[in-house]
């Protein structure tokens, strides 16, 4: 069974839909469908945690004056070096 790329939440949902259809039509067994579904669930968790981590980092940069100052200094240094 060929699945589409699963790099976004929407793509994971589309892949799950294809798996359900494949099980319903007998293309794959329910066991195979469950195994594929478990893999997609893991991918979903990875994407979710990466998204949460990036949001936390952004909030820290916005609301933590020391981090914000360090980032501004880093940007300034890159501009001067260029």
PyMOL Python script that loads the backbone (N, CA, C, O; Angstrom):
from pymol import cmd

cmd.read_pdbstr("""\
ATOM      1  N   UNK A   1       0.850  -1.184   0.000  1.00  0.00           N
ATOM      2  CA  UNK A   1       0.000   0.000   0.000  1.00  0.00           C
ATOM      3  C   UNK A   1       0.886   1.235   0.000  1.00  0.00           C
ATOM      4  O   UNK A   1       1.793   1.359   0.823  1.00  0.00           O
ATOM      5  N   UNK A   2       0.623   2.134  -0.915  1.00  0.00           N
ATOM      6  CA  UNK A   2       1.372   3.383  -0.989  1.00  0.00           C
ATOM      7  C   UNK A   2       0.647   4.461  -0.193  1.00  0.00           C
ATOM      8  O   UNK A   2      -0.542   4.708  -0.390  1.00  0.00           O
ATOM      9  N   UNK A   3       1.392   5.099   0.712  1.00  0.00           N
ATOM     10  CA  UNK A   3       0.832   6.195   1.493  1.00  0.00           C
ATOM     11  C   UNK A   3       1.445   7.507   1.017  1.00  0.00           C
ATOM     12  O   UNK A   3       2.587   7.532   0.557  1.00  0.00           O
ATOM     13  N   UNK A   4       0.691   8.589   1.126  1.00  0.00           N
ATOM     14  CA  UNK A   4       1.245   9.901   0.760  1.00  0.00           C
ATOM     15  C   UNK A   4       2.264  10.327   1.820  1.00  0.00           C
ATOM     16  O   UNK A   4       2.372   9.693   2.870  1.00  0.00           O
ATOM     17  N   UNK A   5       3.006  11.396   1.544  1.00  0.00           N
ATOM     18  CA  UNK A   5       3.911  11.924   2.574  1.00  0.00           C
ATOM     19  C   UNK A   5       3.122  12.245   3.841  1.00  0.00           C
ATOM     20  O   UNK A   5       1.953  12.626   3.778  1.00  0.00           O
ATOM     21  N   UNK A   6       3.766  12.088   4.975  1.00  0.00           N
ATOM     22  CA  UNK A   6       3.091  12.364   6.259  1.00  0.00           C
ATOM     23  C   UNK A   6       3.949  13.321   7.084  1.00  0.00           C
ATOM     24  O   UNK A   6       4.459  12.971   8.149  1.00  0.00           O
ATOM     25  N   UNK A   7       4.090  14.538   6.560  1.00  0.00           N
ATOM     26  CA  UNK A   7       4.919  15.543   7.206  1.00  0.00           C
ATOM     27  C   UNK A   7       4.104  16.647   7.878  1.00  0.00           C
ATOM     28  O   UNK A   7       4.666  17.529   8.528  1.00  0.00           O
ATOM     29  N   UNK A   8       2.793  16.599   7.724  1.00  0.00           N
ATOM     30  CA  UNK A   8       1.916  17.575   8.376  1.00  0.00           C
ATOM     31  C   UNK A   8       0.746  16.830   9.004  1.00  0.00           C
ATOM     32  O   UNK A   8       0.501  15.663   8.702  1.00  0.00           O
ATOM     33  N   UNK A   9       0.034  17.517   9.876  1.00  0.00           N
ATOM     34  CA  UNK A   9      -1.139  16.904  10.506  1.00  0.00           C
ATOM     35  C   UNK A   9      -2.194  16.549   9.453  1.00  0.00           C
ATOM     36  O   UNK A   9      -2.853  15.514   9.546  1.00  0.00           O
ATOM     37  N   UNK A  10      -2.342  17.415   8.461  1.00  0.00           N
ATOM     38  CA  UNK A  10      -3.329  17.164   7.410  1.00  0.00           C
ATOM     39  C   UNK A  10      -2.958  15.931   6.592  1.00  0.00           C
ATOM     40  O   UNK A  10      -3.829  15.147   6.216  1.00  0.00           O
ATOM     41  N   UNK A  11      -1.673  15.761   6.320  1.00  0.00           N
ATOM     42  CA  UNK A  11      -1.224  14.595   5.569  1.00  0.00           C
ATOM     43  C   UNK A  11      -1.418  13.304   6.366  1.00  0.00           C
ATOM     44  O   UNK A  11      -1.739  12.257   5.804  1.00  0.00           O
ATOM     45  N   UNK A  12      -1.222  13.392   7.652  1.00  0.00           N
ATOM     46  CA  UNK A  12      -1.459  12.218   8.507  1.00  0.00           C
ATOM     47  C   UNK A  12      -2.932  11.841   8.456  1.00  0.00           C
ATOM     48  O   UNK A  12      -3.265  10.661   8.350  1.00  0.00           O
ATOM     49  N   UNK A  13      -3.817  12.829   8.531  1.00  0.00           N
ATOM     50  CA  UNK A  13      -5.255  12.556   8.464  1.00  0.00           C
ATOM     51  C   UNK A  13      -5.621  11.915   7.129  1.00  0.00           C
ATOM     52  O   UNK A  13      -6.436  10.994   7.081  1.00  0.00           O
ATOM     53  N   UNK A  14      -5.018  12.405   6.045  1.00  0.00           N
ATOM     54  CA  UNK A  14      -5.294  11.835   4.724  1.00  0.00           C
ATOM     55  C   UNK A  14      -4.805  10.391   4.650  1.00  0.00           C
ATOM     56  O   UNK A  14      -5.485   9.534   4.086  1.00  0.00           O
ATOM     57  N   UNK A  15      -3.640  10.122   5.211  1.00  0.00           N
ATOM     58  CA  UNK A  15      -3.100   8.764   5.200  1.00  0.00           C
ATOM     59  C   UNK A  15      -3.976   7.825   6.022  1.00  0.00           C
ATOM     60  O   UNK A  15      -4.209   6.683   5.625  1.00  0.00           O
ATOM     61  N   UNK A  16      -4.459   8.299   7.162  1.00  0.00           N
ATOM     62  CA  UNK A  16      -5.353   7.473   7.978  1.00  0.00           C
ATOM     63  C   UNK A  16      -6.634   7.134   7.220  1.00  0.00           C
ATOM     64  O   UNK A  16      -7.147   6.019   7.313  1.00  0.00           O
ATOM     65  N   UNK A  17      -7.137   8.100   6.478  1.00  0.00           N
ATOM     66  CA  UNK A  17      -8.333   7.862   5.683  1.00  0.00           C
ATOM     67  C   UNK A  17      -8.081   6.777   4.643  1.00  0.00           C
ATOM     68  O   UNK A  17      -8.928   5.908   4.434  1.00  0.00           O
ATOM     69  N   UNK A  18      -6.927   6.823   3.996  1.00  0.00           N
ATOM     70  CA  UNK A  18      -6.578   5.790   3.018  1.00  0.00           C
ATOM     71  C   UNK A  18      -6.462   4.416   3.676  1.00  0.00           C
ATOM     72  O   UNK A  18      -6.868   3.409   3.096  1.00  0.00           O
ATOM     73  N   UNK A  19      -5.918   4.378   4.868  1.00  0.00           N
ATOM     74  CA  UNK A  19      -5.792   3.104   5.593  1.00  0.00           C
ATOM     75  C   UNK A  19      -7.172   2.542   5.923  1.00  0.00           C
ATOM     76  O   UNK A  19      -7.422   1.352   5.733  1.00  0.00           O
ATOM     77  N   UNK A  20      -8.062   3.392   6.414  1.00  0.00           N
ATOM     78  CA  UNK A  20      -9.430   2.942   6.721  1.00  0.00           C
ATOM     79  C   UNK A  20     -10.105   2.377   5.474  1.00  0.00           C
ATOM     80  O   UNK A  20     -10.752   1.331   5.527  1.00  0.00           O
ATOM     81  N   UNK A  21      -9.946   3.085   4.345  1.00  0.00           N
ATOM     82  CA  UNK A  21     -10.540   2.618   3.090  1.00  0.00           C
ATOM     83  C   UNK A  21      -9.935   1.279   2.661  1.00  0.00           C
ATOM     84  O   UNK A  21     -10.649   0.394   2.190  1.00  0.00           O
ATOM     85  N   UNK A  22      -8.622   1.136   2.826  1.00  0.00           N
ATOM     86  CA  UNK A  22      -7.949  -0.100   2.432  1.00  0.00           C
ATOM     87  C   UNK A  22      -8.408  -1.274   3.292  1.00  0.00           C
ATOM     88  O   UNK A  22      -8.576  -2.384   2.787  1.00  0.00           O
ATOM     89  N   UNK A  23      -8.612  -1.036   4.585  1.00  0.00           N
ATOM     90  CA  UNK A  23      -9.124  -2.100   5.456  1.00  0.00           C
ATOM     91  C   UNK A  23     -10.560  -2.432   5.070  1.00  0.00           C
ATOM     92  O   UNK A  23     -10.934  -3.602   4.988  1.00  0.00           O
ATOM     93  N   UNK A  24     -11.358  -1.403   4.834  1.00  0.00           N
ATOM     94  CA  UNK A  24     -12.766  -1.619   4.509  1.00  0.00           C
ATOM     95  C   UNK A  24     -12.954  -2.388   3.201  1.00  0.00           C
ATOM     96  O   UNK A  24     -13.903  -3.160   3.062  1.00  0.00           O
ATOM     97  N   UNK A  25     -12.054  -2.177   2.249  1.00  0.00           N
ATOM     98  CA  UNK A  25     -12.187  -2.853   0.958  1.00  0.00           C
ATOM     99  C   UNK A  25     -11.401  -4.155   0.881  1.00  0.00           C
ATOM    100  O   UNK A  25     -11.420  -4.836  -0.144  1.00  0.00           O
ATOM    101  N   UNK A  26     -10.715  -4.500   1.959  1.00  0.00           N
ATOM    102  CA  UNK A  26      -9.975  -5.761   1.994  1.00  0.00           C
ATOM    103  C   UNK A  26      -8.606  -5.714   1.343  1.00  0.00           C
ATOM    104  O   UNK A  26      -7.980  -6.757   1.157  1.00  0.00           O
ATOM    105  N   UNK A  27      -8.124  -4.525   0.992  1.00  0.00           N
ATOM    106  CA  UNK A  27      -6.778  -4.416   0.413  1.00  0.00           C
ATOM    107  C   UNK A  27      -5.713  -4.819   1.425  1.00  0.00           C
ATOM    108  O   UNK A  27      -4.712  -5.445   1.074  1.00  0.00           O
ATOM    109  N   UNK A  28      -5.940  -4.453   2.681  1.00  0.00           N
ATOM    110  CA  UNK A  28      -5.031  -4.835   3.756  1.00  0.00           C
ATOM    111  C   UNK A  28      -5.866  -5.361   4.914  1.00  0.00           C
ATOM    112  O   UNK A  28      -7.057  -5.070   5.019  1.00  0.00           O
ATOM    113  N   UNK A  29      -5.235  -6.130   5.769  1.00  0.00           N
ATOM    114  CA  UNK A  29      -5.962  -6.679   6.919  1.00  0.00           C
ATOM    115  C   UNK A  29      -6.122  -5.611   7.996  1.00  0.00           C
ATOM    116  O   UNK A  29      -5.459  -4.574   7.975  1.00  0.00           O
ATOM    117  N   UNK A  30      -7.005  -5.891   8.921  1.00  0.00           N
ATOM    118  CA  UNK A  30      -7.190  -4.952  10.029  1.00  0.00           C
ATOM    119  C   UNK A  30      -5.922  -4.872  10.884  1.00  0.00           C
ATOM    120  O   UNK A  30      -5.629  -3.822  11.455  1.00  0.00           O
ATOM    121  N   UNK A  31      -5.176  -5.962  10.975  1.00  0.00           N
ATOM    122  CA  UNK A  31      -3.911  -5.957  11.725  1.00  0.00           C
ATOM    123  C   UNK A  31      -2.907  -5.031  11.038  1.00  0.00           C
ATOM    124  O   UNK A  31      -2.248  -4.227  11.698  1.00  0.00           O
ATOM    125  N   UNK A  32      -2.791  -5.145   9.714  1.00  0.00           N
ATOM    126  CA  UNK A  32      -1.896  -4.258   8.970  1.00  0.00           C
ATOM    127  C   UNK A  32      -2.338  -2.802   9.102  1.00  0.00           C
ATOM    128  O   UNK A  32      -1.512  -1.902   9.259  1.00  0.00           O
ATOM    129  N   UNK A  33      -3.630  -2.587   9.037  1.00  0.00           N
ATOM    130  CA  UNK A  33      -4.158  -1.233   9.202  1.00  0.00           C
ATOM    131  C   UNK A  33      -3.822  -0.661  10.564  1.00  0.00           C
ATOM    132  O   UNK A  33      -3.452   0.506  10.687  1.00  0.00           O
ATOM    133  N   UNK A  34      -3.956  -1.501  11.596  1.00  0.00           N
ATOM    134  CA  UNK A  34      -3.634  -1.047  12.950  1.00  0.00           C
ATOM    135  C   UNK A  34      -2.149  -0.721  13.075  1.00  0.00           C
ATOM    136  O   UNK A  34      -1.776   0.262  13.715  1.00  0.00           O
ATOM    137  N   UNK A  35      -1.310  -1.545  12.467  1.00  0.00           N
ATOM    138  CA  UNK A  35       0.133  -1.287  12.522  1.00  0.00           C
ATOM    139  C   UNK A  35       0.484   0.020  11.821  1.00  0.00           C
ATOM    140  O   UNK A  35       1.268   0.817  12.337  1.00  0.00           O
ATOM    141  N   UNK A  36      -0.094   0.236  10.654  1.00  0.00           N
ATOM    142  CA  UNK A  36       0.144   1.497   9.947  1.00  0.00           C
ATOM    143  C   UNK A  36      -0.394   2.680  10.751  1.00  0.00           C
ATOM    144  O   UNK A  36       0.239   3.733  10.830  1.00  0.00           O
ATOM    145  N   UNK A  37      -1.564   2.489  11.339  1.00  0.00           N
ATOM    146  CA  UNK A  37      -2.147   3.546  12.167  1.00  0.00           C
ATOM    147  C   UNK A  37      -1.262   3.892  13.347  1.00  0.00           C
ATOM    148  O   UNK A  37      -1.134   5.061  13.710  1.00  0.00           O
ATOM    149  N   UNK A  38      -0.650   2.878  13.951  1.00  0.00           N
ATOM    150  CA  UNK A  38       0.258   3.128  15.077  1.00  0.00           C
ATOM    151  C   UNK A  38       1.471   3.934  14.634  1.00  0.00           C
ATOM    152  O   UNK A  38       1.917   4.831  15.349  1.00  0.00           O
ATOM    153  N   UNK A  39       2.002   3.621  13.465  1.00  0.00           N
ATOM    154  CA  UNK A  39       3.132   4.400  12.947  1.00  0.00           C
ATOM    155  C   UNK A  39       2.739   5.856  12.698  1.00  0.00           C
ATOM    156  O   UNK A  39       3.498   6.778  12.997  1.00  0.00           O
ATOM    157  N   UNK A  40       1.552   6.042  12.150  1.00  0.00           N
ATOM    158  CA  UNK A  40       1.084   7.418  11.916  1.00  0.00           C
ATOM    159  C   UNK A  40       0.842   8.151  13.230  1.00  0.00           C
ATOM    160  O   UNK A  40       1.061   9.358  13.324  1.00  0.00           O
ATOM    161  N   UNK A  41       0.392   7.419  14.238  1.00  0.00           N
ATOM    162  CA  UNK A  41       0.203   8.027  15.565  1.00  0.00           C
ATOM    163  C   UNK A  41       1.549   8.500  16.122  1.00  0.00           C
ATOM    164  O   UNK A  41       1.636   9.582  16.704  1.00  0.00           O
ATOM    165  N   UNK A  42       2.587   7.698  15.945  1.00  0.00           N
ATOM    166  CA  UNK A  42       3.923   8.107  16.391  1.00  0.00           C
ATOM    167  C   UNK A  42       4.379   9.360  15.649  1.00  0.00           C
ATOM    168  O   UNK A  42       4.927  10.281  16.255  1.00  0.00           O
ATOM    169  N   UNK A  43       4.155   9.391  14.348  1.00  0.00           N
ATOM    170  CA  UNK A  43       4.533  10.567  13.561  1.00  0.00           C
ATOM    171  C   UNK A  43       3.749  11.794  14.027  1.00  0.00           C
ATOM    172  O   UNK A  43       4.301  12.892  14.106  1.00  0.00           O
ATOM    173  N   UNK A  44       2.481  11.612  14.331  1.00  0.00           N
ATOM    174  CA  UNK A  44       1.650  12.702  14.847  1.00  0.00           C
ATOM    175  C   UNK A  44       2.236  13.243  16.147  1.00  0.00           C
ATOM    176  O   UNK A  44       2.329  14.456  16.338  1.00  0.00           O
ATOM    177  N   UNK A  45       2.632  12.335  17.040  1.00  0.00           N
ATOM    178  CA  UNK A  45       3.213  12.758  18.316  1.00  0.00           C
ATOM    179  C   UNK A  45       4.511  13.531  18.107  1.00  0.00           C
ATOM    180  O   UNK A  45       4.751  14.536  18.777  1.00  0.00           O
ATOM    181  N   UNK A  46       5.342  13.073  17.189  1.00  0.00           N
ATOM    182  CA  UNK A  46       6.598  13.768  16.901  1.00  0.00           C
ATOM    183  C   UNK A  46       6.307  15.184  16.408  1.00  0.00           C
ATOM    184  O   UNK A  46       6.910  16.147  16.883  1.00  0.00           O
ATOM    185  N   UNK A  47       5.391  15.307  15.462  1.00  0.00           N
ATOM    186  CA  UNK A  47       5.040  16.637  14.943  1.00  0.00           C
ATOM    187  C   UNK A  47       4.452  17.528  16.034  1.00  0.00           C
ATOM    188  O   UNK A  47       4.769  18.714  16.122  1.00  0.00           O
ATOM    189  N   UNK A  48       3.595  16.942  16.858  1.00  0.00           N
ATOM    190  CA  UNK A  48       2.957  17.717  17.926  1.00  0.00           C
ATOM    191  C   UNK A  48       3.993  18.244  18.908  1.00  0.00           C
ATOM    192  O   UNK A  48       3.960  19.417  19.281  1.00  0.00           O
ATOM    193  N   UNK A  49       4.904  17.388  19.322  1.00  0.00           N
ATOM    194  CA  UNK A  49       5.919  17.802  20.296  1.00  0.00           C
ATOM    195  C   UNK A  49       6.897  18.813  19.696  1.00  0.00           C
ATOM    196  O   UNK A  49       7.335  19.732  20.387  1.00  0.00           O
ATOM    197  N   UNK A  50       7.240  18.653  18.429  1.00  0.00           N
ATOM    198  CA  UNK A  50       8.113  19.622  17.763  1.00  0.00           C
ATOM    199  C   UNK A  50       7.419  20.979  17.663  1.00  0.00           C
ATOM    200  O   UNK A  50       8.052  22.020  17.844  1.00  0.00           O
ATOM    201  N   UNK A  51       6.123  20.965  17.376  1.00  0.00           N
ATOM    202  CA  UNK A  51       5.358  22.208  17.289  1.00  0.00           C
ATOM    203  C   UNK A  51       5.290  22.902  18.645  1.00  0.00           C
ATOM    204  O   UNK A  51       5.471  24.116  18.739  1.00  0.00           O
ATOM    205  N   UNK A  52       5.032  22.134  19.679  1.00  0.00           N
ATOM    206  CA  UNK A  52       4.960  22.703  21.032  1.00  0.00           C
ATOM    207  C   UNK A  52       6.314  23.282  21.429  1.00  0.00           C
ATOM    208  O   UNK A  52       6.383  24.381  21.978  1.00  0.00           O
ATOM    209  N   UNK A  53       7.387  22.547  21.154  1.00  0.00           N
ATOM    210  CA  UNK A  53       8.724  23.022  21.500  1.00  0.00           C
ATOM    211  C   UNK A  53       9.058  24.321  20.778  1.00  0.00           C
ATOM    212  O   UNK A  53       9.615  25.236  21.385  1.00  0.00           O
ATOM    213  N   UNK A  54       8.728  24.418  19.497  1.00  0.00           N
ATOM    214  CA  UNK A  54       9.021  25.655  18.769  1.00  0.00           C
ATOM    215  C   UNK A  54       8.197  26.823  19.306  1.00  0.00           C
ATOM    216  O   UNK A  54       8.675  27.956  19.349  1.00  0.00           O
ATOM    217  N   UNK A  55       6.967  26.546  19.713  1.00  0.00           N
ATOM    218  CA  UNK A  55       6.138  27.611  20.288  1.00  0.00           C
ATOM    219  C   UNK A  55       6.682  28.074  21.636  1.00  0.00           C
ATOM    220  O   UNK A  55       6.674  29.267  21.939  1.00  0.00           O
ATOM    221  N   UNK A  56       7.150  27.135  22.435  1.00  0.00           N
ATOM    222  CA  UNK A  56       7.741  27.486  23.734  1.00  0.00           C
ATOM    223  C   UNK A  56       8.985  28.345  23.524  1.00  0.00           C
ATOM    224  O   UNK A  56       9.168  29.360  24.196  1.00  0.00           O
ATOM    225  N   UNK A  57       9.835  27.932  22.588  1.00  0.00           N
ATOM    226  CA  UNK A  57      11.048  28.705  22.313  1.00  0.00           C
ATOM    227  C   UNK A  57      10.717  30.113  21.848  1.00  0.00           C
ATOM    228  O   UNK A  57      11.381  31.072  22.244  1.00  0.00           O
ATOM    229  N   UNK A  58       9.705  30.242  21.018  1.00  0.00           N
ATOM    230  CA  UNK A  58       9.293  31.566  20.554  1.00  0.00           C
ATOM    231  C   UNK A  58       8.804  32.428  21.716  1.00  0.00           C
ATOM    232  O   UNK A  58       9.173  33.597  21.828  1.00  0.00           O
ATOM    233  N   UNK A  59       7.976  31.848  22.573  1.00  0.00           N
ATOM    234  CA  UNK A  59       7.478  32.595  23.733  1.00  0.00           C
ATOM    235  C   UNK A  59       8.609  32.997  24.671  1.00  0.00           C
ATOM    236  O   UNK A  59       8.606  34.100  25.218  1.00  0.00           O
ATOM    237  N   UNK A  60       9.568  32.108  24.853  1.00  0.00           N
ATOM    238  CA  UNK A  60      10.708  32.435  25.707  1.00  0.00           C
ATOM    239  C   UNK A  60      11.489  33.607  25.123  1.00  0.00           C
ATOM    240  O   UNK A  60      11.922  34.496  25.857  1.00  0.00           O
ATOM    241  N   UNK A  61      11.666  33.610  23.813  1.00  0.00           N
ATOM    242  CA  UNK A  61      12.393  34.709  23.178  1.00  0.00           C
ATOM    243  C   UNK A  61      11.635  36.018  23.307  1.00  0.00           C
ATOM    244  O   UNK A  61      12.235  37.079  23.473  1.00  0.00           O
ATOM    245  N   UNK A  62      10.322  35.938  23.232  1.00  0.00           N
ATOM    246  CA  UNK A  62       9.504  37.153  23.309  1.00  0.00           C
ATOM    247  C   UNK A  62       9.451  37.700  24.732  1.00  0.00           C
ATOM    248  O   UNK A  62       9.574  38.906  24.944  1.00  0.00           O
ATOM    249  N   UNK A  63       9.266  36.811  25.705  1.00  0.00           N
ATOM    250  CA  UNK A  63       8.993  37.268  27.058  1.00  0.00           C
ATOM    251  C   UNK A  63      10.183  37.218  28.014  1.00  0.00           C
ATOM    252  O   UNK A  63      10.090  37.753  29.118  1.00  0.00           O
ATOM    253  N   UNK A  64      11.272  36.609  27.636  1.00  0.00           N
ATOM    254  CA  UNK A  64      12.453  36.563  28.491  1.00  0.00           C
ATOM    255  C   UNK A  64      13.436  37.621  27.991  1.00  0.00           C
ATOM    256  O   UNK A  64      14.043  37.456  26.933  1.00  0.00           O
ATOM    257  N   UNK A  65      13.596  38.720  28.759  1.00  0.00           N
ATOM    258  CA  UNK A  65      14.449  39.819  28.300  1.00  0.00           C
ATOM    259  C   UNK A  65      15.893  39.391  28.028  1.00  0.00           C
ATOM    260  O   UNK A  65      16.516  39.894  27.094  1.00  0.00           O
ATOM    261  N   UNK A  66      16.428  38.475  28.826  1.00  0.00           N
ATOM    262  CA  UNK A  66      17.804  38.046  28.610  1.00  0.00           C
ATOM    263  C   UNK A  66      17.940  37.289  27.286  1.00  0.00           C
ATOM    264  O   UNK A  66      18.882  37.518  26.527  1.00  0.00           O
ATOM    265  N   UNK A  67      16.996  36.389  27.018  1.00  0.00           N
ATOM    266  CA  UNK A  67      17.039  35.661  25.755  1.00  0.00           C
ATOM    267  C   UNK A  67      16.836  36.607  24.586  1.00  0.00           C
ATOM    268  O   UNK A  67      17.493  36.478  23.553  1.00  0.00           O
ATOM    269  N   UNK A  68      15.920  37.564  24.752  1.00  0.00           N
ATOM    270  CA  UNK A  68      15.658  38.519  23.680  1.00  0.00           C
ATOM    271  C   UNK A  68      16.901  39.363  23.415  1.00  0.00           C
ATOM    272  O   UNK A  68      17.254  39.606  22.261  1.00  0.00           O
ATOM    273  N   UNK A  69      17.558  39.804  24.470  1.00  0.00           N
ATOM    274  CA  UNK A  69      18.772  40.608  24.309  1.00  0.00           C
ATOM    275  C   UNK A  69      19.877  39.785  23.650  1.00  0.00           C
ATOM    276  O   UNK A  69      20.598  40.295  22.793  1.00  0.00           O
ATOM    277  N   UNK A  70      20.015  38.530  24.039  1.00  0.00           N
ATOM    278  CA  UNK A  70      21.032  37.669  23.436  1.00  0.00           C
ATOM    279  C   UNK A  70      20.748  37.468  21.955  1.00  0.00           C
ATOM    280  O   UNK A  70      21.670  37.483  21.140  1.00  0.00           O
ATOM    281  N   UNK A  71      19.487  37.282  21.602  1.00  0.00           N
ATOM    282  CA  UNK A  71      19.115  37.092  20.201  1.00  0.00           C
ATOM    283  C   UNK A  71      19.387  38.363  19.399  1.00  0.00           C
ATOM    284  O   UNK A  71      19.892  38.295  18.278  1.00  0.00           O
ATOM    285  N   UNK A  72      19.056  39.516  19.970  1.00  0.00           N
ATOM    286  CA  UNK A  72      19.303  40.776  19.281  1.00  0.00           C
ATOM    287  C   UNK A  72      20.804  40.976  19.073  1.00  0.00           C
ATOM    288  O   UNK A  72      21.232  41.448  18.020  1.00  0.00           O
ATOM    289  N   UNK A  73      21.596  40.616  20.076  1.00  0.00           N
ATOM    290  CA  UNK A  73      23.046  40.728  19.960  1.00  0.00           C
ATOM    291  C   UNK A  73      23.575  39.792  18.872  1.00  0.00           C
ATOM    292  O   UNK A  73      24.463  40.166  18.106  1.00  0.00           O
ATOM    293  N   UNK A  74      23.038  38.596  18.805  1.00  0.00           N
ATOM    294  CA  UNK A  74      23.440  37.628  17.785  1.00  0.00           C
ATOM    295  C   UNK A  74      23.116  38.151  16.385  1.00  0.00           C
ATOM    296  O   UNK A  74      23.942  38.047  15.477  1.00  0.00           O
ATOM    297  N   UNK A  75      21.929  38.707  16.210  1.00  0.00           N
ATOM    298  CA  UNK A  75      21.537  39.269  14.913  1.00  0.00           C
ATOM    299  C   UNK A  75      22.433  40.436  14.552  1.00  0.00           C
ATOM    300  O   UNK A  75      22.875  40.556  13.410  1.00  0.00           O
ATOM    301  N   UNK A  76      22.701  41.294  15.516  1.00  0.00           N
ATOM    302  CA  UNK A  76      23.559  42.446  15.276  1.00  0.00           C
ATOM    303  C   UNK A  76      24.959  41.994  14.853  1.00  0.00           C
ATOM    304  O   UNK A  76      25.545  42.561  13.931  1.00  0.00           O
ATOM    305  N   UNK A  77      25.487  40.979  15.524  1.00  0.00           N
ATOM    306  CA  UNK A  77      26.812  40.455  15.210  1.00  0.00           C
ATOM    307  C   UNK A  77      26.845  39.913  13.770  1.00  0.00           C
ATOM    308  O   UNK A  77      27.817  40.129  13.048  1.00  0.00           O
ATOM    309  N   UNK A  78      25.793  39.220  13.365  1.00  0.00           N
ATOM    310  CA  UNK A  78      25.731  38.657  12.007  1.00  0.00           C
ATOM    311  C   UNK A  78      25.672  39.771  10.968  1.00  0.00           C
ATOM    312  O   UNK A  78      26.270  39.657   9.898  1.00  0.00           O
ATOM    313  N   UNK A  79      24.958  40.843  11.279  1.00  0.00           N
ATOM    314  CA  UNK A  79      24.847  41.961  10.339  1.00  0.00           C
ATOM    315  C   UNK A  79      26.214  42.646  10.204  1.00  0.00           C
ATOM    316  O   UNK A  79      26.619  43.005   9.099  1.00  0.00           O
ATOM    317  N   UNK A  80      26.914  42.823  11.309  1.00  0.00           N
ATOM    318  CA  UNK A  80      28.221  43.473  11.297  1.00  0.00           C
ATOM    319  C   UNK A  80      29.239  42.621  10.531  1.00  0.00           C
ATOM    320  O   UNK A  80      30.070  43.145   9.789  1.00  0.00           O
ATOM    321  N   UNK A  81      29.159  41.286  10.725  1.00  0.00           N
ATOM    322  CA  UNK A  81      30.099  40.387  10.048  1.00  0.00           C
ATOM    323  C   UNK A  81      29.834  40.304   8.553  1.00  0.00           C
ATOM    324  O   UNK A  81      30.742  39.984   7.786  1.00  0.00           O
ATOM    325  N   UNK A  82      28.629  40.581   8.132  1.00  0.00           N
ATOM    326  CA  UNK A  82      28.276  40.465   6.704  1.00  0.00           C
ATOM    327  C   UNK A  82      28.780  41.598   5.914  1.00  0.00           C
ATOM    328  O   UNK A  82      28.568  41.649   4.702  1.00  0.00           O
TER     329      UNK A  82
END
""", "prot")
cmd.dss("prot")
cmd.show_as("cartoon", "prot")
cmd.util.cbc("prot")
cmd.orient("prot")
